[in-house]
Amino acid sequence: MSLSPFHLAIPVYDLAATRHFYGE
């Protein structure tokens, strides 16, 4: 899984967005 700069800036939001994006 590729990490974007936003992952370091807002990990909490990124986790939620990533889980929703991957359908998990």
Helices and strands as residue ranges (DSSP letters): H 5-9, H 11-21
